[in-house]
Amino acid sequence: MARKGKRRGGPRYKKVSLSLPKRLYLVLSGIAMGDDKKLNRLIKGILEDKLQESTVAELELYLKKAEEEEKEEEGTGAKP
């Protein structure tokens, strides 16, 4: 008789924290009518839709842009 493999325990999803500009947060919070669960569901839906439409090359481009902005900030001495 074949053995079943053990399932790993723990959460199914990885928890991620996002930093949003205050204006964007207020707009999304208004759409979700101030409910944190609705806000999280809205943000999750937006991210999933964007990721389904994006290619790997486009996502890599986002990373390159972020790295270039960080280098520019370090070069000019500007603080985020």
C-alpha positions, 0 to 999 in steps of 0.5 A: 500500500502506498504511503501518503506524504505528510502535509506541511503545517503553517499558513497557506499564504505569505503575509506582506505589508505594503506602504501606500501614499496617503492619498491613495490609501484614503481613496481606496479606504473610501471605496471600501467604506472604511472596512479593513477587510474590504480594503484588503480584499480590494488591494488583493484584487487589484494586485492579482489583476495587474499580475495576471496582465503583466509579463515577467519582463514587465515585472523585471522592468519595475525592479530596475526602475526601483533600483535606479530611483534608489541609486539616484536618491543616494547620489543626490542625498535625498531622503525618502 
